[in-house]
Amino acid sequence: MREVAPFTVMVIMEACTIALTILAKTALTGGLSPFVFVVYTNVIGSSLLLPFSFLYHRRESTQQSLFTFPLLLRIFFLGLTGIAVSQNLAFLGLSYSSPIVVCATGLLLPCLSFLLSIILRTTKLDWRRSSSQAKMMGTLISLAGFIFVELYRGPFIRTSPISLARPLQALPKLLVFYSTPNRWVLGGILLAAANLSVSIWNTIQMGTVKHYPQVMKVASFYSLVGTIQCFVFSLFMERDLDAWKLKHNRDLLLIVVTGIFGSIIRSNVHLACTRMKGPFYVPMFKPFGILFATIFGTSFFTNSLQYGSVIGTMIAGTGYYALMWGQIREAELRKELDVEKMGDITDLNAPLLQEEEEDAKV
């Protein structure tokens, strides 16, 4: 159960994420403003996450204060990069593209983080190591897959509903998977920019947790700050007051479910699986979104998936796993070096300890 339970839960999380992405695509196509959607979901998420964070850390005590200028500055930029910029770009890009493009650009995240670490000089490449070679090859393959998705779409995989989907003939009218390709490239670029913002957010977050280890409290405060930033930004981007009125009850339900799932459920599941299985366990399930997007797209929707999108996303997934293998291998080598250093220190200290014991006996 210790092996099966985390695996099953993570697969369910990816399936729910793709399902909510399809529902969000439907709402955006139906006229819901992406900027309004981001504000409403984060209002719900922040209002739930703030009290939950204090309950989560109620048994932990820390002498450090979260309300210092360096930490508040970090929280401001965490909200800006992790919520305001990334989510607005992501949902605007989704409105121009489709869930399969969201999967393809999501696989760029470790690639962009790796390139960012090289630019910031926090990572040094050693071409003699297989880990560095794998990370560079994975980066190039991921970028090639993303370019393939953007520039080549090809024929549709399925052009008419299959017999099993006949009882669900009304479903394509209720749900939307595919966008017309007039803004397809723009949607992919916006989604890639959103993942670049998330990469910057990851870099800031790692440094923030070192200064203040209570993760949920940090998340709750930058979520609140990001919600305020989204609201201010939306006032400039969406000036039509009617856009703030929800036209359908299903839009309200989607906003509530997305806010709860994103702020409480998914974050806690990811945190629990990371503590159980290590830091590389959760990212390994990201390519499962390709599988669910393909299944949903071909089962319930007509003219929704094209061969170019699926093939390009699979190429990006191959690069993703190659890069992840390089990161895992590098972490293992780092642990081996740390163990060797500890062994050398022990060997050096042993004669000194023996001499002290002999002197004490004399």
Secondary structure as UniProt FT lines:
FT   TURN            2..3
FT   HELIX           4..29
FT   TURN            30..31
FT   HELIX           34..56
FT   TURN            57..59
FT   HELIX           69..79
FT   HELIX           80..85
FT   HELIX           86..96
FT   HELIX           99..106
FT   TURN            107..108
FT   HELIX           109..119
FT   TURN            120..121
FT   TURN            127..128
FT   HELIX           130..151
FT   HELIX           163..168
FT   TURN            169..170
FT   HELIX           171..174
FT   HELIX           181..183
FT   HELIX           184..211
FT   HELIX           215..237
FT   HELIX           241..244
FT   HELIX           249..260
FT   HELIX           261..265
FT   HELIX           266..277
FT   TURN            279..281
FT   HELIX           282..285
FT   TURN            286..287
FT   HELIX           288..300
FT   HELIX           307..361
//
